[in-house]
């Protein structure tokens, strides 16, 4: 992701490919279920936001 990117995930993040050098902002959110971050490679975000809903 480039430095001005804004990406929102509302489902699991499974990282088995190459997705490095991320400099944009990322949001992880879901109202109905847990979000899992996993995979064979590390997920590294420089500006993450996680929202919890009840």
PyMOL commands that set and color helices and strands:
alter all, ss='L'
color gray80, all
select strands_A, chain A and resi 6-9+13-14+25-29+37-38+47-51
alter strands_A, ss='S'
color yellow, strands_A
deselect
rebuild
show_as cartoon
